[in-house]
Amino acid sequence: LLTPLGLALLIIFTVWALALCLTNRAFPITSTVASILLTVYASLVRGFGPAVHTDVVLLLAMYVLTGFAWADVLQFKFGRQKAPPGSWSSYPLVTIIALLCLSYTLVGFNRILMGGWPVFSGNTMEVWTIDASLRGYYFNTGIGWHVAEWPVVALFLKLGLPGITCFEVTAPLCLVSSHYRWIFLPVMLSFHLLSLVFMNIFFFDDMFLYLLLIDWSRRFPILRMRPASTASSHRDQAPVEASSAVPTP
């Protein structure tokens, strides 16, 4: 595997599996294969590169889609109430958002419990910013290591850490409050953009998952899925209505 040919084949098969998932043909099988290949790929990156956690939630999201796909198949085959696969499409999406919020909450509580007051009262953000900038990661803006020369910026980062921690800890409120979501989204988007500028870390995976926090069906009714029972009842009634219009001999 750890040869140019082996790594190239890993990339090719991973992209091929993901493309098959988009076709929605045999999704439980293709998503399982894609999940395994993505796990191997992520493990290799963390074995030889920076052990960042930017794409962990996106990987968990793939596991969720795979798990619910198999749950749909088992329910359709062995459940008492037969429902076509995909009838409960909102369940995996809500689960993915729950995992996203949980990841923020765990990070926030870990910072509070493990770091304590010194994390917020000292020059923690200044040290983290300089350290992350010197490491480089995938991006390199060349700005973070100058924070020590800018007292106002260093103070701004220091004051922002407690606020961001509060939003991280209270992230699960996004699951129950639409009003809180519209506060959470701009604050955390700003946080991630500042992380890119000052720390060379970009959580683009989480920012893509933010799309699931928006209730698209409420704003665009055409996106609402018609329940399977309603659709089937319309199909069952159509022949009856058509036959009633035809005179009987």
N, C-alpha and C positions, 0 to 999 in steps of 0.2 A: 504493500500500500504506500509506503513512504518512498516512492520513486516518482520521477516526473510523469511517467506513464500512469502509475497507479493513482496519483492525485488528479491527473487530467480526467481519467475515467470516473473518479468519484464525482467530480464536478458535472460531467456530462450526464451520468445516471441520475444525479440529484435533480438537475434542471429538467431532465426528461420525465422523472416521476412527478415533479410539480406541475409540469405541463399536462400530464394525464389527469391530475386532480382537477384542473380547470375544465376538463371535458365532462366531468361528473359521471363518467362511466366507471362502474365498479369502484365507487369512491372509497368504501371501507378498505379495500385491498390496496389501492393506489396510495391512499393517505397513510396507511401503515408503513408501506415501503418508503414513502417520502419522509415520514417521521424518523425512521431508523437512519436513513442516509443523512438527514439534517443533524441528527444527534452525533453521528460520527464526524461530520464536518465541523460542528461546533466544538467537539472535544479536541480535534486536531488543532484548531485555531488557538484554543486555550492551552494546548500543550506546548506550542512553539511561539505564541505571541502574548500580548497583554491579556491578563485574566480579567477582562472587563465584564460587566453584567448588563450591557446595553440591550442584548437581544434575547435574554433569558425568557422574558414574558412572551415574546413572539414564538419561541420554541414551545413553551407551555401551551400557547394557543393552538398550535398544530396538534398537540396531544389531545386537547379538548375536542377539536373537530373530529379527530379519529375515533376517540372514545364514544362520542355521541352518534357517530355514523354506525358503529357496531351495535350500539344500544337500539337504534332504529331498526336495524336488521333483525335483531333478536326479538324485539317487541312485535314486529310485523309477522314473524314466523311462529312465535310461541305465546304471544300475549293473547289475553282473552278479547280485548277490544282491538280489532284490526285497524291500523292507521297507516297510510302510505308513508314511506321514509321521507323525512323532511317536513312532516306536519308540525313538528315542534321546533322550528328553526330558530326561535328566539332563545331557547334554553342554552345552547352552546355559546351564543353571543353574550348573554348575561353572565355566564360562567367565566368567559374570557375577561370581561370587565371586572368581575369580582377578583380574579387573580391579579389583574393590573393594580387595582386599589390595594389589595393585600400586600403586594410587593412594596408599594410606597409606605404602607403602614409599618411593615417590618423594618424597613430601613430607618424610618423616623424613630421608632421605639428603640432600635439598637443603638442609635446615636445618643439617645437620652440616657438609657440604662448603662451602656458601656462607657460612654464618654463623660456623662454628667455635666455639671456646671462649667468645668474648665473648658469644655469644647466651645461653649457659647461666649465665655468671658475673655478668653485669650485670643491669640492671633491664628486660630485654627484655619480659617478660610484663607488667610494669606499664605500659610505654609502649604495647604492643599493645592492652592492655585499654582504656586511656583513649582511644586513637585510634579504636578500633572503636566505642566507646560514643558518641563525639562524632559519628561518621558516621551512626549511626542504623540503617542498613540497613532490613530489613523489620520488625524488632522494636525496642522501646526500653524496657528494664526500668528505666533510670535508676539503675543500681547501679554499673556499671563505672567511671565517672569519679570515684567516691569511693574507689577502691582506694588512691590516694596518701595518704589520710587513715587507712587501716587497715594498719599495718605487719605485723600478723600475717597478714592475708589476702594481702598482697603477697609475704610470705615463702612462704606456702603455694603460691601460683601459681608462684613462682620454682623451688621444689623439685619441683613437679609436672611442669615442662617436660621435664627429662631422662627422667623415667619414661615420660611419654607418647611421647616420641621413640623410646624403646626398644620400646614396643609397636607403634608405627607401622612401624619398620624390620623387626620380626619378624612382621608381619601374615601373610606367606605361610605361616607354620606352621599357620594355621587350616585350610589345605588338606590337611594330613597328620595333624593331631593333634586328636582330638575333645576331649581333656582341655584343651589350650591354648585351644580355642574358648570353653570355659566360664569361663576366666580373662579372655580377651580381651573377651568381650561386656560383662560388668558394668563393666570398667575404661573401655572406650571409650564406653559409654552414659553413664557419669558424666562423662566428658570433654565429650561433646556437650551434656549438660544444663548443665554449668558454662559452656560457651561461650555458651549462650543467655542465662544469667543475667548474666555479666560482660561479654560482647562483642557481645551482640545478634545472634549468628550461630547459626542452628539448622540442623544437617545432618539434617533429617528424612528426606531421600531415602536417605542411607546407613543410617539407623536402620531404615527399612522393608526394605532389602536384608539387614539382619541376620537376618531371618526365614529366609533361605536357608542360614544357618550352622547351623540346627537340623535334625537328622535326624528329620523328622516321621514318616517311614514306619517307623522303628524303634520309635517310641513309640505310633504308631497304625497297626497292620498293615493296617487297611482301606484306607489310602491307597496301599498298594503297588500298582504297575501290574503286571498279569500279562503276561509276555512274549507277543508276537504269535504265536510259534510254538506255545506251549502252548495258547493260546486256540483257534487254528485246529485243533490236533490233537484238542481236545475236541469241536469242532464236527464234525470228520470222523468221529470214533468214534461220535457219538451215533446216527446212522442205523443203523450196523452193530449196535450194542447193541439198538436198538429192533426191528430186523428179526429178530434172533436169538430174541427173545422170542415171535415170532409163529410158530405151527406151519406148517410147509411142507406143501403139498398132496401 
